[in-house]
Each structure stands twice: as structure tokens, then as C-alpha cells.
Amino acid sequence: MPMTNIEIKKNNNENGIGLVRRFSRKMIESGIIIKVKTNRYNVRPMSKVSEKKMKLKKLIRRTEVEKLKKLGKM
């Protein structure tokens, strides 16, 4: 995501609340907030190697559980 700088300078007759209001309006107009919200719950896709490792772990666990069920320990 490219960096976007928003610069707001305080006017002579402006209080802090007005400055914050002007800053938040500039943020909305620039589209930064929408970009951040869309990426908020973004999940990276797993690599093929880690997918294979997970599948192997599940397979091993499943066989162990089946073995324990056959033995009556579970």
C-alpha cells in the first residue's frame, strides 16, 4: 500500500476539536480508511509446504485416534 501523507496545520482561530474534525474529513476523502478496513481481516494464503505439513499432522492424529478407539482406550 503506497504511503499517503496528510498534513493539516492549525488555523489562528481554530480549536483542537475543529482541527481533529478537519483531519478526519481529509482522511475519509483520501480513501485511507476504506483501504485499511478492507485489509483488516485479510488472511494470507498458506504455503504449499505448510498445507502439506498440516494435512500430515491431521492424518497422523486421525490414525492414532482410530487405533485408540479399537483398543478401547478412547
RABEL-V83928 format. One record per backbone hydrogen bond with DSSP energy under -1.0 kcal/mol. CO is the residue of the C=O (numbers start at 1). NH is the residue of the N-H. Records with the same first field share a line. If there is no record, write none. Layout:
CO: NH + NH
This chain:
15: 19
16: 20
17: 21
18: 22
19: 23
20: 24
21: 25
22: 26
23: 27
24: 28
25: 29
26: 30
27: 32
31: 35
32: 36
33: 37
34: 38
35: 39
39: 42
47: 51
48: 52
49: 53
50: 54
51: 55
52: 56
53: 57
54: 58
55: 59
56: 60
57: 61
58: 62
59: 63
60: 64
61: 65
62: 66
63: 67
64: 68
65: 69
66: 70
67: 71
68: 73
